[in-house]
Amino acid sequence: MSRKLDSPVQTQMAVAIFKSPIKELHGNNRYEGGQSTGRRRIFVQTERGCVLDLELDRCDNAHTVKRRLQVALNVPTDESSLSFGDMVLKNDLSAVRHDSPLLFTRNTMHRSSSTPCLSPRGKDFLQKEKSGPIEILGQSDRIFRVKPLVKDIMMAIKMGVDPVPASGGLGGAYYFRNSKGEFAAIVKPTDEEPFAPNNPKGFIGKELGQPGLKRSVRVGETGVREVAAYLLDFDHFANVPPTALVKITHSIFNVNDGLNPNNPLKKKLVSKIASFQQFIPHDFDASDHGTSSFPVAAVHRIGILDIRIFNTDRHGGNLLVKKLDGSGMFNKVELIPIDHGLCLPETLEDPYFEWIHWPQTSIPFSEDELKYIEVLDPIHDCEMLRAELPMIREACLRVLHLCTVFLKEAAASGLCLAEIGEMMSREFHSGEEEPSELELVCIEARKLIAERELPSPRTDMGEEEYQFDIDCDDADLEGCMNEAPFHIGIGGFGSCRDYLSKLDEVIEEEAEELEGEGEGEEEEKRNIYGGFQPLLRIPSVSKLSISLKNTTLGKKPMNIVKHPGAKLEDRYTTNFSSGHRSANEQLPASMSFVKLADMTKEEWGLFLEKFQEMLYPAFANRKSTTLAQRQKQRLGTSCQF
């Protein structure tokens, strides 16, 4: 047998753990002489959630890894793909660092309902796992701040202190306790997210890597975003609890039977890739408390973070409130933001900032806040995330870069937090979802760089193939069509909403002319759009995302009141609280007016340049609109009730 196939494979699977060595997969001298230079260990996760532990030699490549997985999983190498974030690994593994998680998928899935998930064959006997029950993935000093917490929880596990499943939410979440029996951390396995294959609450139907609760956030990738939000919270500015990505092994985790997903298998030790966040004791969440007493600085700091990471799900349920006791602290509270799994989407869509109408957000930024914003460096932030979370997708980093630039320029122009949030949020008019002011600037910037006739974005990427577009199957074809970039010719930038009225006129004319118009219709549309042909037609609201703020996801229904005796721990999972619906009913596909990921590096640099140039008239328009609204409110409103 070849030396490469003789390299070790350790497997922790989502069905069972086999503790005897595999002769075909393991040599007898695995650790002789210590770990040699250039050796790395990786974790391969199948699309069904199984986790395999592999050790790589310096000379290993993607093909040799797939050959070893072929032996363990019985999947031919030509029918499988190995990906690392955006990259489909063809051969070179130099970008894959120690302790990195990879995703192993079948290229063509012809699985019947009776076919179980990918897992190592029972006749194989795999070597005993040598690591502990919890292992931190990553090398950041900030991530290793959770190491003492991990040690305490591991001690509790050895003492027989079991974790507690969280009852709320759509996804699987577990409260791990310390040696005193107190809640210490909230753990969310990536394969138990809403619609993931091992979701314990019946919300299943998709494989890891497919579009998830929001189409711009893939199934299995919310945990990476939780860690990214913590890493981006420099100096603990917004108070995000310490968070890390871990490989964790316990019998409490859920594994769905392929024959009947609603009946979990008999509990056995299973390993999962999961987000691990410190549990913060608190008194209630923002949805149970009057927001007027919240400190202005705390609201501003959380809002600044939400703007940077383009949070699409900031509601009261994921803002924990902790009372501050002591002399002179009457009615004082501390805010703790949690649940950032739906931040940093791959495309711009409709964010949700519940704080946008709070009075604190209309107060100008303080000097300290302006200094914090001024020193933010989007290039440094992206490089940091590439180093600490190399599996994060480039499309997410472009959203981070764009939003950080937008925040810095808006704050420097004198806009308050509420105005910035409003410019990023979409509106509905006449049953149609309209681009936000931020998206309109992006649309115009893309139009300008397109007119320069730069090379096609489909350039040669070398050995690695980048997957910026959200993958979808035939059933999602209609939703995928909505992801095409939306180009509109806009002359000048005086009034953003004037362009939207033009869009409405075009849509109405299209509807009237569908019956009898032919070639003349295309010429007329080209004239209306300034000579630029739109790539898609805005669909009706029935085909649009209503966003989390208009569904029961992420906020309690208006007729439900939480009783004083409600469990505090459930507030950690209220971001996914809703009635039982199917995946398609839960969150309609979100409209994408403009894409960022399909641009080459040259186009992206030029786009950012044009984007910044066009921000100043947009900010001036926003300030004049706000001033007009304030003047209108001061006239004759004193008797309104």
C-alpha positions as CSV (number, residue, x, y, z in Angstrom):
1,M,0.0,0.0,0.0
2,S,1.2,3.5,-0.8
3,R,2.8,5.6,1.9
4,K,0.2,8.3,1.5
5,L,-2.7,5.9,2.0
6,D,-0.8,4.6,5.1
7,S,-1.1,8.0,6.7
8,P,-3.4,8.1,9.8
9,V,-7.0,8.8,9.8
10,Q,-8.9,9.3,13.1
11,T,-12.7,9.4,12.9
12,Q,-15.3,10.8,15.3
13,M,-18.5,10.2,13.4
14,A,-22.1,11.1,13.9
15,V,-23.1,7.5,14.3
16,A,-20.5,5.8,16.6
17,I,-16.9,5.8,17.6
18,F,-14.7,2.8,16.8
19,K,-11.7,2.6,19.0
20,S,-9.6,-0.1,17.5
21,P,-7.0,0.7,14.9
22,I,-7.7,0.4,11.2
23,K,-4.8,-1.5,9.5
24,E,-5.5,-0.1,6.1
25,L,-5.5,3.5,7.4
26,H,-2.9,3.6,10.1
27,G,0.7,2.9,10.3
28,N,2.3,1.5,13.4
29,N,4.7,4.5,13.8
30,R,2.3,7.4,14.0
31,Y,3.9,9.3,16.8
32,E,7.4,7.8,16.7
33,G,9.9,10.6,17.3
34,G,7.2,13.1,18.1
35,Q,5.2,15.2,15.6
36,S,7.4,15.9,12.6
37,T,7.8,19.3,11.1
38,G,5.1,20.1,8.5
39,R,2.5,17.8,9.9
40,R,-1.0,19.2,10.4
41,R,-4.2,17.8,11.7
42,I,-7.5,18.7,10.1
43,F,-11.1,18.0,10.7
44,V,-13.2,16.9,7.7
45,Q,-16.9,17.3,8.1
46,T,-19.3,15.6,5.7
47,E,-22.4,17.3,4.3
48,R,-24.4,15.3,6.8
49,G,-22.4,16.4,9.8
50,C,-20.0,13.5,10.5
51,V,-16.6,14.7,11.7
52,L,-13.4,12.9,10.8
53,D,-10.0,13.7,12.3
54,L,-7.1,13.4,9.8
55,E,-3.3,14.0,10.2
56,L,-1.5,15.3,7.1
57,D,2.1,14.9,6.0
58,R,3.9,17.7,4.2
59,C,3.5,15.8,0.9
60,D,-0.2,15.2,1.2
61,N,-2.6,16.8,-1.2
62,A,-6.3,17.0,-1.8
63,H,-6.3,13.8,-3.9
64,T,-4.6,11.7,-1.2
65,V,-7.0,13.0,1.4
66,K,-10.0,12.0,-0.7
67,R,-8.4,8.6,-1.3
68,R,-8.3,8.0,2.5
69,L,-11.9,9.3,2.8
70,Q,-12.8,6.8,0.0
71,V,-11.6,4.0,2.2
72,A,-13.5,5.2,5.2
73,L,-16.7,6.5,3.6
74,N,-16.9,4.3,0.4
75,V,-17.2,7.4,-1.8
76,P,-15.2,7.4,-5.1
77,T,-12.7,10.2,-5.4
78,D,-14.2,11.4,-8.7
79,E,-17.6,11.7,-7.1
80,S,-16.6,13.9,-4.2
81,S,-15.3,17.4,-3.5
82,L,-13.2,18.8,-0.7
83,S,-13.7,22.5,0.1
84,F,-12.2,25.1,2.5
85,G,-14.4,28.1,2.6
86,D,-14.6,29.5,-0.9
87,M,-12.0,27.2,-2.3
88,V,-12.7,23.8,-3.9
89,L,-9.4,22.1,-3.2
90,K,-8.1,20.4,-6.4
91,N,-4.6,19.5,-5.2
92,D,-2.7,22.1,-3.2
93,L,-3.4,22.1,0.6
94,S,-1.0,24.9,1.5
95,A,-3.9,27.2,2.5
96,V,-5.1,24.7,5.0
97,R,-3.6,25.3,8.4
98,H,-3.5,23.1,11.5
99,D,-6.9,22.4,13.1
100,S,-8.8,23.6,10.1
101,P,-12.3,22.2,9.3
102,L,-12.9,21.1,5.7
103,L,-16.2,20.2,4.1
104,F,-16.5,16.9,2.2
105,T,-19.4,16.6,-0.2
106,R,-20.6,14.4,-3.0
107,N,-20.7,16.0,-6.4
108,T,-24.0,14.3,-7.4
109,M,-26.4,13.2,-4.7
110,H,-28.8,10.4,-5.8
111,R,-29.6,9.4,-2.3
112,S,-33.0,7.8,-1.6
113,S,-34.9,8.4,1.6
114,S,-33.6,5.1,2.9
115,T,-29.9,6.0,2.4
116,P,-28.1,6.9,5.6
117,C,-25.7,9.8,5.9
118,L,-22.1,9.6,5.0
119,S,-20.3,7.9,7.9
120,P,-17.4,5.5,8.2
121,R,-18.3,1.9,7.6
122,G,-19.0,-0.2,10.6
123,K,-16.5,-2.9,9.6
124,D,-13.7,-0.5,9.9
125,F,-12.0,-0.1,13.3
126,L,-10.7,3.4,13.9
127,Q,-8.0,4.5,16.3
128,K,-9.0,5.9,19.6
129,E,-9.3,9.7,19.8
130,K,-6.4,11.1,21.7
131,S,-7.6,14.7,22.2
132,G,-9.9,15.8,25.0
133,P,-13.7,16.2,24.8
134,I,-13.4,19.9,23.9
135,E,-10.7,21.2,21.5
136,I,-10.4,24.9,20.4
137,L,-9.9,25.5,16.7
138,G,-7.8,28.5,16.0
139,Q,-4.7,30.2,17.4
140,S,-5.8,33.7,18.3
141,D,-4.9,35.0,21.8
142,R,-8.4,36.3,22.1
143,I,-9.9,32.9,21.3
144,F,-7.7,31.3,23.8
145,R,-9.2,33.4,26.5
146,V,-11.9,30.8,26.7
147,K,-9.3,28.1,27.5
148,P,-9.8,28.3,31.4
149,L,-13.6,28.0,30.8
150,V,-13.0,25.0,28.6
151,K,-10.9,23.3,31.3
152,D,-13.5,23.9,33.9
153,I,-16.2,22.4,31.7
154,M,-14.0,19.4,30.9
155,M,-13.5,18.8,34.6
156,A,-17.3,19.0,35.1
157,I,-17.8,16.4,32.3
158,K,-15.4,14.0,34.0
159,M,-17.3,14.6,37.3
160,G,-20.5,13.5,35.6
161,V,-22.1,17.0,35.3
162,D,-24.0,16.7,32.0
163,P,-25.0,19.6,29.8
164,V,-28.6,20.7,29.4
165,P,-30.4,21.0,26.0
166,A,-31.9,24.4,25.3
167,S,-35.7,24.2,24.8
168,G,-36.1,27.4,22.8
169,G,-35.1,28.2,19.2
170,L,-35.1,26.3,15.9
171,G,-31.6,25.0,16.2
172,G,-29.8,22.6,18.5
173,A,-28.1,24.4,21.4
174,Y,-26.8,23.1,24.7
175,Y,-25.8,24.7,28.0
176,F,-22.6,23.2,29.3
177,R,-22.0,23.5,33.0
178,N,-18.9,24.1,35.1
179,S,-17.8,22.0,38.1
180,K,-20.2,23.9,40.4
181,G,-23.2,22.9,38.2
182,E,-23.7,26.5,36.9
183,F,-24.3,27.3,33.3
184,A,-20.9,28.2,31.8
185,A,-21.2,28.1,28.0
186,I,-23.7,27.8,25.2
187,V,-22.7,25.3,22.5
188,K,-24.4,25.3,19.0
189,P,-23.3,22.4,16.7
190,T,-23.1,23.5,13.0
191,D,-24.9,20.4,11.8
192,E,-27.9,21.1,14.1
193,E,-28.6,24.6,12.8
194,P,-32.1,25.2,11.3
195,F,-32.5,23.0,8.2
196,A,-29.2,21.2,8.9
197,P,-29.2,17.4,8.6
198,N,-29.1,16.7,12.4
199,N,-31.4,19.5,13.6
200,P,-33.2,18.1,16.7
201,K,-36.4,20.0,16.2
202,G,-37.6,18.8,12.9
203,F,-36.3,21.7,10.8
204,I,-34.3,19.7,8.3
205,G,-34.0,19.2,4.6
206,K,-30.7,20.7,3.5
207,E,-27.1,19.7,3.4
208,L,-24.2,21.7,4.9
209,G,-23.1,24.4,2.5
210,Q,-26.6,25.0,1.0
211,P,-28.5,28.2,1.5
212,G,-30.0,28.3,5.0
213,L,-32.4,30.3,7.1
214,K,-31.3,33.3,5.0
215,R,-30.1,32.5,1.5
216,S,-27.0,34.7,2.0
217,V,-25.9,32.5,5.0
218,R,-25.2,28.9,4.3
219,V,-26.2,26.0,6.5
220,G,-23.4,25.1,8.9
221,E,-21.7,28.5,8.7
222,T,-23.4,30.5,11.4
223,G,-20.8,29.4,14.0
224,V,-18.0,31.0,12.1
225,R,-19.9,34.2,12.1
226,E,-20.4,34.0,15.9
227,V,-16.6,33.9,16.3
228,A,-16.1,36.6,13.7
229,A,-18.3,39.0,15.6
230,Y,-16.4,38.4,18.8
231,L,-13.0,38.9,17.1
232,L,-14.2,42.1,15.5
233,D,-15.3,43.5,18.8
234,F,-12.0,45.1,19.5
235,D,-11.3,46.1,23.1
236,H,-14.6,44.5,24.1
237,F,-16.2,47.7,22.8
238,A,-19.7,46.2,22.3
239,N,-19.5,43.6,25.1
240,V,-19.8,40.4,22.9
241,P,-19.1,37.4,25.1
242,P,-15.9,35.4,24.4
243,T,-16.6,32.9,21.6
244,A,-14.6,30.2,19.8
245,L,-15.0,27.5,17.3
246,V,-14.5,24.0,18.8
247,K,-14.5,20.3,18.1
248,I,-16.5,18.9,21.0
249,T,-17.5,15.3,21.8
250,H,-20.4,14.3,24.0
251,S,-23.4,11.9,23.9
252,I,-26.0,14.6,24.4
253,F,-25.7,15.8,20.8
254,N,-28.4,14.9,18.3
255,V,-28.0,12.6,15.3
256,N,-31.0,12.0,13.0
257,D,-31.7,8.6,11.6
258,G,-31.6,8.7,7.8
259,L,-34.8,6.5,7.7
260,N,-36.7,8.7,10.2
261,P,-35.2,12.1,10.9
262,N,-37.6,12.7,13.8
263,N,-36.3,9.7,15.8
264,P,-32.8,10.3,17.0
265,L,-30.5,7.3,17.3
266,K,-29.6,5.9,20.7
267,K,-27.3,8.3,22.4
268,K,-23.6,7.6,21.8
269,L,-20.5,9.7,21.9
270,V,-20.4,11.9,18.9
271,S,-18.1,14.7,17.8
272,K,-19.3,18.0,16.4
273,I,-17.9,21.3,15.0
274,A,-19.6,24.0,17.1
275,S,-19.6,27.5,18.3
276,F,-18.7,27.8,22.0
277,Q,-19.8,31.0,23.7
278,Q,-19.4,32.0,27.4
279,F,-22.8,32.1,29.2
280,I,-23.4,35.5,30.7
281,P,-25.8,35.5,33.7
282,H,-28.5,38.1,33.1
283,D,-31.9,39.2,34.4
284,F,-34.0,39.5,31.1
285,D,-33.6,40.5,27.5
286,A,-34.4,43.8,25.7
287,S,-37.9,42.6,24.6
288,D,-38.9,42.3,28.3
289,H,-37.7,45.7,29.4
290,G,-38.4,49.3,28.5
291,T,-35.6,50.4,26.2
292,S,-35.7,54.0,27.4
293,S,-33.5,53.2,30.4
294,F,-30.7,51.6,28.3
295,P,-27.5,53.6,28.4
296,V,-26.8,55.6,25.3
297,A,-23.2,54.5,25.1
298,A,-24.2,50.8,25.3
299,V,-26.8,51.2,22.5
300,H,-24.3,53.1,20.4
301,R,-21.6,50.5,20.8
302,I,-23.8,47.6,19.9
303,G,-25.2,49.6,16.9
304,I,-21.7,50.4,15.7
305,L,-20.9,46.7,15.7
306,D,-24.1,45.8,13.9
307,I,-23.4,48.3,11.2
308,R,-19.9,46.9,10.6
309,I,-21.0,43.3,10.4
310,F,-24.3,44.0,8.6
311,N,-26.3,42.2,11.2
312,T,-29.5,40.9,9.6
313,D,-31.1,39.8,12.9
314,R,-30.6,42.3,15.8
315,H,-33.8,42.0,17.8
316,G,-34.6,42.4,21.5
317,G,-34.3,38.7,22.2
318,N,-30.6,38.7,21.5
319,L,-29.8,41.7,23.6
320,L,-29.4,40.4,27.2
321,V,-30.0,42.9,30.0
322,K,-28.1,42.6,33.4
323,K,-29.0,44.8,36.3
324,L,-26.1,46.6,38.0
325,D,-26.4,46.6,41.7
326,G,-24.7,48.8,44.2
327,S,-24.8,52.3,45.5
328,G,-25.7,54.9,43.0
329,M,-26.6,52.2,40.4
330,F,-30.4,52.4,40.7
331,N,-32.1,51.4,37.4
332,K,-28.7,51.0,35.7
333,V,-28.3,48.1,33.3
334,E,-25.6,46.4,31.2
335,L,-26.4,45.2,27.6
336,I,-24.8,42.0,26.3
337,P,-25.3,41.3,22.5
338,I,-25.4,37.6,21.5
339,D,-26.5,35.5,18.5
340,H,-24.5,36.9,15.6
341,G,-24.9,33.8,13.4
342,L,-26.8,35.9,10.7
343,C,-24.2,38.6,10.3
344,L,-21.7,39.1,7.5
345,P,-24.0,37.7,4.7
346,E,-22.6,36.9,1.3
347,T,-24.7,39.6,-0.4
348,L,-26.3,42.8,0.7
349,E,-29.9,42.3,1.7
350,D,-32.3,43.8,4.2
351,P,-30.6,44.1,7.7
352,Y,-32.7,44.3,10.8
353,F,-31.8,46.7,13.6
354,E,-34.4,46.9,16.3
355,W,-32.6,49.8,17.9
356,I,-33.2,52.0,14.8
357,H,-36.2,53.7,16.4
358,W,-34.9,53.9,19.9
359,P,-34.3,57.5,21.1
360,Q,-30.7,56.7,22.0
361,T,-29.8,56.2,18.3
362,S,-30.8,59.7,17.4
363,I,-28.3,61.2,19.8
364,P,-25.0,62.1,18.1
365,F,-21.9,59.9,18.6
366,S,-19.6,60.9,21.5
367,E,-16.0,61.9,21.0
368,D,-14.8,58.5,22.2
369,E,-17.2,56.7,19.8
370,L,-16.0,58.9,16.9
371,K,-12.4,58.1,17.8
372,Y,-13.1,54.4,17.9
373,I,-14.8,54.5,14.5
374,E,-12.1,56.7,13.0
375,V,-9.3,54.1,13.8
376,L,-11.2,51.2,12.4
377,D,-9.3,49.7,9.5
378,P,-11.4,47.4,7.2
379,I,-8.3,46.1,5.4
380,H,-6.7,45.1,8.7
381,D,-10.0,43.6,9.9
382,C,-10.3,41.4,6.7
383,E,-6.7,40.3,7.0
384,M,-7.3,39.4,10.7
385,L,-10.3,37.3,9.9
386,R,-8.5,35.5,7.0
387,A,-5.7,34.6,9.5
388,E,-8.0,33.6,12.4
389,L,-10.9,32.1,10.4
390,P,-9.4,31.0,7.1
391,M,-12.6,29.2,6.2
392,I,-14.7,32.4,6.1
393,R,-15.8,33.3,2.6
394,E,-14.4,36.2,0.7
395,A,-17.9,37.5,-0.1
396,C,-18.5,38.0,3.7
397,L,-15.2,39.9,4.0
398,R,-16.3,42.3,1.2
399,V,-19.5,43.0,3.0
400,L,-17.5,43.8,6.1
401,H,-15.1,46.0,4.2
402,L,-17.9,47.9,2.5
403,C,-19.9,48.4,5.7
404,T,-16.9,49.6,7.7
405,V,-16.1,52.2,5.0
406,F,-19.8,53.3,5.0
407,L,-19.8,53.6,8.8
408,K,-16.5,55.6,8.9
409,E,-17.6,58.1,6.2
410,A,-21.1,58.4,7.6
411,A,-19.9,59.2,11.1
412,A,-17.3,61.6,9.8
413,S,-20.2,63.4,7.9
414,G,-22.1,63.9,11.1
415,L,-24.8,61.3,10.7
416,C,-26.2,59.6,13.8
417,L,-26.7,55.9,14.3
418,A,-30.4,56.0,13.4
419,E,-29.7,57.8,10.1
420,I,-26.9,55.3,9.2
421,G,-29.2,52.3,10.0
422,E,-32.0,53.9,7.9
423,M,-29.7,54.3,4.9
424,M,-28.9,50.6,5.1
425,S,-32.5,49.4,5.5
426,R,-34.9,48.7,2.7
427,E,-38.5,50.0,2.4
428,F,-41.7,48.6,0.9
429,H,-43.8,50.7,-1.4
430,S,-46.8,49.6,-3.3
431,G,-46.0,46.0,-2.5
432,E,-42.5,46.2,-3.8
433,E,-39.2,45.9,-1.9
434,E,-36.9,48.8,-2.9
435,P,-33.1,49.0,-2.7
436,S,-31.8,50.8,0.3
437,E,-29.8,54.0,-0.1
438,L,-26.6,52.0,0.5
439,E,-27.6,49.6,-2.3
440,L,-28.4,52.5,-4.6
441,V,-24.9,53.8,-4.1
442,C,-23.4,50.4,-4.8
443,I,-25.6,50.0,-7.9
444,E,-24.3,53.3,-9.4
445,A,-20.7,52.4,-8.5
446,R,-21.1,49.1,-10.3
447,K,-22.5,50.8,-13.3
448,L,-19.6,53.2,-13.5
449,I,-17.0,50.5,-13.4
450,A,-18.9,48.5,-15.9
451,E,-18.7,51.4,-18.3
452,R,-14.9,51.3,-18.1
453,E,-15.0,47.9,-19.9
454,L,-12.8,46.1,-17.5
455,P,-11.9,42.4,-18.0
456,S,-14.6,39.8,-17.3
457,P,-14.8,38.7,-13.6
458,R,-14.5,35.1,-14.8
459,T,-10.7,35.1,-14.6
460,D,-8.4,32.2,-14.1
461,M,-8.2,31.5,-10.4
462,G,-5.4,28.9,-10.6
463,E,-5.8,25.5,-9.1
464,E,-8.4,26.6,-6.5
465,E,-12.0,27.2,-7.7
466,Y,-13.9,29.9,-5.9
467,Q,-17.5,29.5,-5.0
468,F,-18.9,32.9,-4.4
469,D,-22.4,32.2,-5.6
470,I,-24.8,30.5,-3.3
471,D,-25.3,27.0,-4.6
472,C,-28.9,25.7,-5.1
473,D,-30.7,22.8,-6.5
474,D,-33.5,22.7,-9.1
475,A,-36.1,23.6,-6.5
476,D,-34.3,26.8,-5.6
477,L,-33.7,27.8,-9.2
478,E,-36.2,30.6,-9.0
479,G,-34.5,32.0,-5.9
480,C,-31.1,31.8,-7.5
481,M,-32.3,33.9,-10.5
482,N,-32.9,36.7,-8.0
483,E,-29.2,36.8,-7.1
484,A,-28.1,38.3,-10.4
485,P,-26.6,41.8,-10.0
486,F,-29.1,44.6,-10.6
487,H,-27.7,47.5,-12.7
488,I,-29.5,50.8,-13.1
489,G,-28.3,53.8,-14.9
490,I,-28.5,56.8,-12.6
491,G,-27.6,60.3,-13.6
492,G,-26.2,62.2,-10.7
493,F,-27.1,61.5,-7.1
494,G,-29.5,64.2,-5.9
495,S,-32.5,62.3,-4.7
496,C,-32.2,58.6,-4.1
497,R,-35.9,57.8,-4.0
498,D,-36.4,59.5,-7.4
499,Y,-34.7,56.6,-9.0
500,L,-37.0,54.2,-7.3
501,S,-40.0,56.0,-8.7
502,K,-38.5,55.4,-12.1
503,L,-38.3,51.7,-11.3
504,D,-41.9,51.7,-10.4
505,E,-42.9,53.3,-13.7
506,V,-40.9,50.7,-15.6
507,I,-42.5,47.8,-13.8
508,E,-46.0,49.2,-14.5
509,E,-45.2,49.7,-18.1
510,E,-43.8,46.2,-18.4
511,A,-47.0,44.8,-17.0
512,E,-49.2,46.7,-19.4
513,E,-47.1,45.8,-22.4
514,L,-46.7,42.1,-21.7
515,E,-49.7,41.2,-23.9
516,G,-48.8,42.9,-27.2
517,E,-45.5,44.6,-27.2
518,G,-42.4,43.1,-28.9
519,E,-39.1,44.5,-29.9
520,G,-40.1,48.1,-29.2
521,E,-40.4,47.2,-25.5
522,E,-36.7,46.3,-25.2
523,E,-35.7,49.6,-26.8
524,E,-38.0,51.6,-24.5
525,K,-36.7,49.9,-21.4
526,R,-33.1,50.6,-22.4
527,N,-34.0,54.3,-22.8
528,I,-35.6,54.5,-19.4
529,Y,-32.7,52.8,-17.7
530,G,-30.1,55.2,-19.2
531,G,-29.0,52.8,-21.9
532,F,-28.3,50.0,-19.4
533,Q,-30.3,46.8,-19.6
534,P,-31.5,45.5,-16.2
535,L,-30.6,41.9,-15.5
536,L,-33.7,41.1,-13.6
537,R,-37.2,42.4,-12.9
538,I,-38.2,43.2,-9.4
539,P,-40.7,40.5,-8.4
540,S,-43.8,41.0,-6.4
541,V,-43.7,41.0,-2.6
542,S,-44.9,37.4,-2.5
543,K,-41.5,36.4,-3.9
544,L,-39.5,38.6,-1.7
545,S,-38.0,38.2,1.7
546,I,-40.1,39.8,4.3
547,S,-36.9,39.8,6.5
548,L,-36.8,38.6,10.1
549,K,-38.4,41.7,11.4
550,N,-41.7,40.9,9.6
551,T,-41.9,37.2,10.6
552,T,-42.1,35.5,14.0
553,L,-38.4,34.6,13.7
554,G,-36.3,36.6,16.1
555,K,-39.1,38.3,18.0
556,K,-42.1,37.2,20.0
557,P,-45.6,37.5,18.5
558,M,-47.3,40.6,19.7
559,N,-50.0,38.7,21.6
560,I,-47.5,36.6,23.6
561,V,-46.3,37.9,27.0
562,K,-43.4,36.3,28.7
563,H,-44.3,35.4,32.3
564,P,-41.9,36.4,35.2
565,G,-41.2,32.7,35.8
566,A,-39.9,32.1,32.2
567,K,-36.5,30.4,32.1
568,L,-33.6,32.8,31.5
569,E,-31.6,30.4,29.6
570,D,-34.1,30.3,26.8
571,R,-33.2,33.8,25.9
572,Y,-30.0,32.6,24.4
573,T,-31.9,30.9,21.6
574,T,-34.9,33.3,20.9
575,N,-33.3,34.4,17.7
576,F,-34.7,31.3,16.0
577,S,-38.0,31.1,17.9
578,S,-41.1,30.5,15.7
579,G,-43.9,28.1,15.0
580,H,-43.3,24.9,13.2
581,R,-43.1,25.6,9.5
582,S,-41.3,24.2,6.6
583,A,-38.0,25.6,5.4
584,N,-39.6,27.3,2.4
585,E,-42.4,28.9,4.5
586,Q,-39.9,30.1,7.2
587,L,-38.0,32.7,5.3
588,P,-38.7,33.5,1.6
589,A,-35.7,34.1,-0.6
590,S,-34.2,37.5,-0.1
591,M,-33.9,39.9,-3.1
592,S,-30.3,40.7,-4.2
593,F,-30.0,44.0,-6.0
594,V,-26.3,44.1,-6.2
595,K,-23.5,41.6,-5.8
596,L,-20.0,42.2,-4.5
597,A,-18.3,38.8,-4.7
598,D,-18.3,38.5,-8.5
599,M,-15.8,41.4,-9.0
600,T,-12.2,40.8,-9.7
601,K,-9.6,42.4,-7.4
602,E,-9.1,45.2,-9.9
603,E,-12.8,45.8,-10.2
604,W,-13.3,45.6,-6.4
605,G,-10.6,48.3,-5.8
606,L,-12.1,50.6,-8.4
607,F,-15.6,49.9,-7.0
608,L,-14.5,51.0,-3.5
609,E,-13.0,54.2,-5.0
610,K,-16.2,55.1,-6.8
611,F,-18.3,54.0,-3.8
612,Q,-16.5,56.4,-1.5
613,E,-16.8,59.3,-4.0
614,M,-20.6,58.8,-4.2
615,L,-21.2,58.7,-0.5
616,Y,-20.9,62.4,0.1
617,P,-23.9,63.5,-2.0
618,A,-25.8,60.6,-0.5
619,F,-25.1,61.8,3.0
620,A,-26.0,65.3,2.1
621,N,-29.3,64.1,0.8
622,R,-29.9,62.1,3.9
623,K,-29.2,65.1,6.2
624,S,-31.5,67.4,4.2
625,T,-34.3,64.8,4.3
626,T,-33.9,64.4,8.1
627,L,-33.9,68.1,8.6
628,A,-37.1,68.5,6.6
629,Q,-38.8,65.7,8.6
630,R,-37.9,67.4,11.9
631,Q,-39.3,70.7,10.7
632,K,-42.5,69.1,9.6
633,Q,-42.9,67.3,13.0
634,R,-42.5,70.7,14.8
635,L,-45.4,72.2,12.9
636,G,-48.8,71.5,14.4
637,T,-47.9,68.3,16.2
638,S,-48.4,69.4,19.8
639,C,-52.1,68.3,19.9
640,Q,-51.5,64.9,18.3
641,F,-52.1,61.8,20.5
